Amino acid sequence: MTKAHLELTGVSMAFDTPQGPFQALDTINLKIRKGEFVSLIGHSGCGKSTVLNIVAGLLQASRGGCVLDGHEVNTPGPERAVVFQNHALMPWLTVYENVELAVRQVFRKTMSKAERRDWIIHNLELVNMAHARDKRPGEISGGMAQRVGIARALSMRPSVLLMDEPFGALDALTRAHLQDALMEIQQDLNSTVIMITHDVDEAVLLSDRIVMMTNGPAATIGEELNIELPRPRNRVTLADDDAYVHYRQAVLRFLYEKQRFPGKEKNADKSKAAAPKPAAETSTGTLQPSEESSAKVVAAPSAKTGKAVASVEHS
Ligand SMILES: Nc1ncnc2c1ncn2[C@@H]1O[C@H](COP(=O)(O)OP(=O)(O)OP(=O)(O)O)[C@@H](O)[C@H]1O
């Protein structure tokens, strides 16, 4: 690997709780090169957002730390834009003004007012939201607000883009459109991306590397998978690609065999023996946010797309 652009070394995180310290993360070591697209995947509550928040500078690790381009990360900064699950827009500002706030913060000194205006509109067009530029967050849908959150992050031309399930709340068509747009923009900007996702197909399609986390408490990195599919990637042709199918099965196997029982990762071998066959023949693996140890993977046609969808049922 070339020199790391972003490096997490020995990151552990213990939260103070009324019941005493809760060890969420234990010794996360991760080196990411400039322009790499890394997905973090793991069962609900394993600590993905905690890792992202440490890189964002919103949380301080209890042990270890994060270094970006040779500088320790201690606080948030505009070179690390974050797209949150719940889009986090300012409710009193219009769509345009929400993006403008970020653009002004980063480009106040380097762009004229007219250039900034064009740049804001360009980023809103990327996510197909320019038509709603004068609306406020309360007047648009959750999916539209999420798109504005993505436009706001992209408009900062961040060196690192941190995304916490950015497409989770979107319908299948919008999600596919934005995934394709993100792949193009990332190639163009050469931004480093860390994205949390529960969608196995999304992870394989977009990533250079998938980092799979063990179940908490004291979660750590269980496996890493380099996705060596040529770019640009096309979702339709990839669906039948042997390498693509192999990658998605490797992730499903990690999640549903090796890490099947949340909180019982040390019994991974036993769980493997008892695990149901993963949804090898399904075309989309989507993790549900709260599967229990009694969960099983099922395949069912999606109402929206007709595609088979891997989901988790509780018995
Ligand atoms: N501020 C906090 N105080 C106490 N415990 C916390 C705090 N933040 C997170 N945790 C705990 O740390 C663990 C990891 O949480 P985190 O939100 O990082 O998981 P996650 O993998 O992102 O979950 P999900 O996929 O459901 O979003 C969880 O058990 C959570 O309850």
The ligand as a Tripos MOL2 file, in Angstrom:
@<TRIPOS>MOLECULE
LIG
   31    33     1     0     0
SMALL
NO_CHARGES

@<TRIPOS>ATOM
      1 N1        -22.7470    8.0730   23.7160 N.pl3     1 LIG1
      2 C1        -22.8520    6.7710   23.9830 C.ar      1 LIG1
      3 N2        -22.9600    6.3360   25.2500 N.ar      1 LIG1
      4 C2        -23.0510    5.0390   25.5560 C.ar      1 LIG1
      5 N3        -23.0390    4.0450   24.6350 N.ar      1 LIG1
      6 C3        -22.9330    4.4100   23.3500 C.ar      1 LIG1
      7 C4        -22.8400    5.7770   22.9480 C.ar      1 LIG1
      8 N4        -22.7500    5.8380   21.5960 N.ar      1 LIG1
      9 C5        -22.7980    4.5590   21.1740 C.ar      1 LIG1
     10 N5        -22.9100    3.7020   22.2080 N.ar      1 LIG1
     11 C6        -22.9540    2.2430   22.1500 C.3       1 LIG1
     12 O1        -21.8200    1.8130   21.4020 O.3       1 LIG1
     13 C7        -22.1730    0.7350   20.5510 C.3       1 LIG1
     14 C8        -21.8450    1.0930   19.1130 C.3       1 LIG1
     15 O2        -22.7620    2.1020   18.6760 O.3       1 LIG1
     16 P1        -22.7420    2.6420   17.1740 P.3       1 LIG1
     17 O3        -23.8250    3.6540   17.0550 O.co2     1 LIG1
     18 O4        -21.3710    3.0510   16.8370 O.co2     1 LIG1
     19 O5        -23.1100    1.3080   16.3650 O.3       1 LIG1
     20 P2        -23.4780    1.1250   14.8010 P.3       1 LIG1
     21 O6        -22.7350   -0.0810   14.3520 O.co2     1 LIG1
     22 O7        -23.2390    2.3890   14.0840 O.co2     1 LIG1
     23 O8        -25.0450    0.8160   14.8800 O.3       1 LIG1
     24 P3        -26.2040    0.9600   13.7490 P.3       1 LIG1
     25 O9        -25.7810    0.1080   12.5860 O.co2     1 LIG1
     26 O10       -27.4160    0.4140   14.4350 O.co2     1 LIG1
     27 O11       -26.3100    2.4150   13.4120 O.co2     1 LIG1
     28 C9        -23.6450    0.4490   20.7920 C.3       1 LIG1
     29 O12       -23.7660   -0.6000   21.7330 O.3       1 LIG1
     30 C10       -24.1590    1.7450   21.3850 C.3       1 LIG1
     31 O13       -25.2430    1.5080   22.2420 O.3       1 LIG1
@<TRIPOS>BOND
     1     1     2 1
     2     2     3 ar
     3     2     7 ar
     4     3     4 ar
     5     4     5 ar
     6     5     6 ar
     7     6     7 ar
     8     6    10 ar
     9     7     8 ar
    10     8     9 ar
    11     9    10 ar
    12    10    11 1
    13    11    12 1
    14    11    30 1
    15    12    13 1
    16    13    14 1
    17    13    28 1
    18    14    15 1
    19    15    16 1
    20    16    17 2
    21    16    18 1
    22    16    19 1
    23    19    20 1
    24    20    21 2
    25    20    22 1
    26    20    23 1
    27    23    24 1
    28    24    25 2
    29    24    26 1
    30    24    27 1
    31    28    29 1
    32    28    30 1
    33    30    31 1
@<TRIPOS>SUBSTRUCTURE
     1 LIG1         1 GROUP 0 **** ****
